[in-house]
């Protein structure tokens, strides 16, 4: 479950509240138009998630773990149950607790929470001497296309996985199954001189995959390190209508910015959709992001990705032969639909904290510079969410994510 959420900025409750604040002639376009007044806050700018902005304190370690601030009591209960599943450590099958087994056979972590620390950002391995400190970082694997068929014309895959090791390096495994390998990071220090004359020391990482468990890796193997991003505001970003994103992309192109929306295959809807989640906008929905993380990171099957062996390939015989936790009680998968929906709901409703001191004079000056030098061509400050079936608390919110989606 991975998404780069850039500094969320502000919002209002339901659309009726937006209209009352901005006048009956307010439209989505007028609400998200760029400002020219940097002397004061815009209406609602102190609440980055609108009415869904967190009601809790930003000064605690749990600031990213609170629910949408306008959620009703029943949905709050569902959020808390989803939190329990998000934090649960899975065990290998077979187990006496068949609702919690199915881990692996290959995996990176036993629980979602272990990567998204306190629902926030993970971290890479801190030094070459710490060999097992990469639980919140993983390595995606891919190989270059070799044929026209490989060139992904169908959009059904973003990359071509390694024929032996699959699409992700799993550095852990259940008993009796070899892990795929280990990640080692070596850091080279280099000094850079800053504009004011000071110097800073930066570390340039070099990644190496070692101890391959299933034979040599492909000669042309490409690797992509990924650190788990924070989880806040995902449901609000999912609720932004596609036309707003495409309109912002067209405006950016007019400003000379070559970024283009990513079109990806939706497992959930069986069609090509706009990608918006993951470090490269490679996933269209939070449900699919949840299913792919369950499969790739923990080795759990879902009805969307029902393979009990997770990311194992046919050439990893020990992995394919290991027992799985697929159960007829849970739609013949390991993470059944009831639990899957709860954990997806949890991911959709981790609230964005209120901004700290947004009306401070220095903050407003920074905002003016942000606009003046053209950052808003890509990082659009605000959007209005659309209608979210079954989740009125996420619907019709003026939000301030400062992102291009």
N, C-alpha and C positions, 0 to 999 in steps of 0.2 A: 504494500500500500504506500505508494510514493507520489509525492506532489511537491513542487516548489511553489510555496505560497509567499509572495513578496508582500512586505509591510501593508497589512490591511489598514484602511484609513477612516471611514465613518459611514453612518446610515440612519434610517428612520424606521418606524414600526410598519404597519401594513399600508397598502397603497392609499387607502382613504386618509391615513395620517399624512402621507406624502403630499396629497392634494391639498389638505387643509393647511399645511405649512407653506406650500409654494403657490397656492392659488388654484382655482378650478380649471385654469387653462394649462396647467402643467402636463407635460407629456414625458415619456421616457427620454426623448431626445433633448428636451429642454433641461431635464434634471441632470443629465450627464454631460452637458455642454461645458467646455473649459471656462474657468473663471478668469477675470482680469483684475479682481480686487484681492490683494494679498495683505490687507491691513487687518482683516478679521476672519474668523472661521466662517465657512459656509454652513448653512443650516444642516444639522445632523452630522457634521464632520467629526464630532467627538465620539461617535458610535460607529465603528467600522463595519459592523455586521447588522446595522439597522436595529430593529426590535430584537433580533436574535443575538445581539452583542451580549457577552457574558456579564452577569451581574456580580461576579466575584471579584476579589482583589487581584491586581496584576503583580503584587509584591510577594507572592508565595510560590513555592515549587510546583504547585498544582494549577497554575494560571492557565495552562493549555488543556486542562482535563475537565473543564466544566461544560455543562450543556447549554444549548440555545436558551437565551434569557427569557424568551416569550413562549416557551413550550408549556403545554398543559400537563397536569399531574399524571395522567395515564401515560403519556409519551415519555415523561421523566422516568417512570418506572422501567419502561422498555430501554431507555438509554442506559440506566444503571445495570440492567441485566446484560446488555451488549458490552458494557465495560468489563463485566466479569469474564465474558468469553474472550475479549481482547487480551485480558491479562492471564488467561488460563495457560498452564504448561501442559502440552500434549505428551502422551506416552506412546511407546511402540505397541503394535498389535502382535498377538492377541493379548487383551488385558481384561481383568474383571470389571473394569469401568469402561464398557464399550462406547459410552458417550464421549469419552476423552481419549480413545486410542486412535491410531492411524498415523502417528508421527513418522515422517520419512517415507521409505527407507533412507533416502538422502535428504539432508535439510541444512539450513543455515541457522535456524533458531527454533526454540520450542514454543515460543509465544510471540504474538504481535508486539506486545509491550516491550520485549527485550530489544527490539530494533528502534522503535519510536519511543525513546526514553521519556517517560512522563508525558506522552503524546507529542513530544517535541522532536527536535533534530537529533540524529545520531552523531557519531564521530568516527573517523578512520582510526586505524591502528596508530597509536601515539608514537611508537618508536620501533626500530628494527629488533630491539631486544625483547619486546613484549609480543610473543608469538601467538597468543590466543586472545587478543583484545579487539578483534574485528567483528564482533557480533552485530554491530549496527551498520556494517558496511558489507557489500557483496560485489561480486564481479559478474557482469553480463558477458556472455560469449557469443560470437558470431563468426561466420566465414564469408568471404567474398562470393558473389554469384559466379557459377561456372557455366551455366547454360542460360538460354533465353527464358526457359521455364522458371529458373531461379530468380528472375529479375522482379518478382513480386508484383506482376501486373494485376493480379487479382485483388491486391490489398489485403489478403487474408493473413499476412504476417508482416511485421515490421523489419525483421531480420531473418537471416538463415542460420539456424542453430548449428553448432558443431555436431558432426555425425555421430560422435561417440559421447561427448560430454554434455550435449544439449545446449540450452540457451542460458544457463547460469551455472557457475561453479558452486557446488554444495560441499563445504569443507567439513561437514559433520555427517554422521550416519548412525543407524541403529546397530546393535550388537550383531556381529557376524557379517556385516556388509562393509566393504572398504569405502572410505570417503573418497571424493573425486580428487582432492588435492588441497594444497594450502596456498594462501596468499602471503607473500612477504613484501614489505615496503622498505626501501632504503631512501633516506632523505639526504639531499645535498644542500648545505647552507649557502646562501649567496646574499651579499649585501646590496641594497639599492639606495641611491641618494634621493632624498625627497626635495621638493621645490624650495622648502625653507632652509635647506642646508643640513638637516638632520639625516641620519642613516637608519635604515631598518633592515633587519635580517629576515629573509624569507626562506622557506624550505621547499625545495622542488622534489616531489616524490618520484620514485622509479618502482614500478610494480613488476613482480616476478611470480609466476605460478610454479610451485614445486610439488614434489611427491605425487605425481599423477597415479591414481589408483587403477586406471583401466587402460593403460598403454599410452603411447605417445599422443600428444595433442596435434591437431592439424597444423601443417607448416604455415598456412596463412591465417592462423587464428587471430581474431581481433578481440581485445578486451576493453570493457568500459566499467570503471569503478563507479559504484553508486552508494552514496550515504543516505540513510533514511531521512526524509525531510519532515518538518512539523505537520501535524494533522489538522490544524484549525481551519475552519471556514470552507471545508470541501463541499458541503451540501449547497452552500450559497454559490460557489463557483459553478457547480453542476447545474444550478437553476438559471444561470444567465442565458437568455435566448441566443440561438445561433446567429440570428441576423445582427445583433449588437456586436458580436465578435467579428463577423465578416466585414461589417461597416468600419470598425476600427482598423482592420487590416488594410482595407482600401485607402483609408486616410493615411496610414503609415507609408504605403507605397507612393502616394503623392508627395510625401515628405522625403522620398529617396531612401526609405528603409526597406530592404528586400525581404523581410520576413513574410512567410506564407503560412496560412492555416494548414495543419497536418490532417490529412484524411486517413482514417484507419478502419480496420474491420472490427465490427461489434459482434462479439460472441453472443451477447445478450439479445440483440435484435436482428441478427443475421443479415447485416447490410453494412455498407460503408457509412461512417459517421465522422463528425468532427472530433479529432483527438484533443483532449484538454488536461489529462492527468499523466503523471510521470515526469521525469526530468526532461523528456523530449516530446511531451504531449502525445504519447504513443497509445493512450488508453482513453476510450470515449466516456465511460461511466464509472462511478464509484463501485458499483456491484462487480463489474468486470475487474477492476483494480483489486478488489478484495479477493475474488476467486483466483486471480493469477498470483497474488502474493501467498495465498493459502497453499497453492500447488507448488510454486517455485521455492518459497522461503521455508515452509514448514513441511511440505510433502503431504498436504491434506487434499483429498478429492471433494468436489462439490458437484451438483447437478450441472453446472455450467462447464466444469472441467472434471469429468468423472474418473480420470485415470488414478487408480489406487497407488501407483508407484510414483506419482508426482512427475518430476522432470527427468526421470530415468529414461534411457534409450534402450533399444533392443540389444545393443552391443554391451550393455552393462548387466551381464547375466545374473550376478549375485543380487543386484538390486531388484531386477524383475522377478526373481524367484522368492523374494522375501514376503512374509505374510502382510496383508493390508487390513485395514479396519472397515472396509466397505460392509455395511450392514443393511439388511432388508427393513430394519426398523427406521432407518434414516435415508430413505429413497436410494438404497444401495450405494451410498457414498459414506465418507467419514465425517464431513461437516454438513449435516443435514440442513434442509431448507429453513426450518424454524430458527436454528442457531445462526445460519448464514444471514437471514434477513435482519436479525437483531444486531449482529456485528456490523452489517452494512449501515443500518440506521445510526448506530453509534458513530461510525466514521463520518456520516453526513452531518452530525449535529454537535461536533466538538466546537465550542463557541470561540469566536474571536474576542480577545480581551479589549476593553475600552482603551483608547489612546491615552498616553501620559502627557499632560501639559500641551495639548495640541494648539492652544491659543497663545503659547509663549512667543514673545517677539522674535527670538532667534529661530524658532521653529517655522514661523510664518515667512521669515526671510529666506530660510532654506527652501521652502515651498516655491517661493518666487523664482529662485535660481533654478530649481528643478524644471519649472515651466519655461524659463527664458532660454536655457541652453538646449531645449528640445527633447528632454527625457520623456515627455508625455507622448511623443510620437509612438513609442513602444509601450511604455508602462502607463496605461490609461488609469487615471485615478479612480473613476467610479463607473458603476453599472447598475441597472435595475433588474432584479430577478423576475422571472416569469412565474406562472402558476405551477406549483409543485403538488401533484395529486397526493392527498392524504397528509400533507405537511404544510398547513397554512402558515405556520410560524416562519417558514423559509420563503414564502411567496411574496412577491411585490415589495421587495426591500431595496432601498437605495444603499448600496454597499460601496466601500472604498478600498479595493484590493491592490491598487497600483500594480497592475499586471497586464500583460498582453494576451494571456490565455493561449 
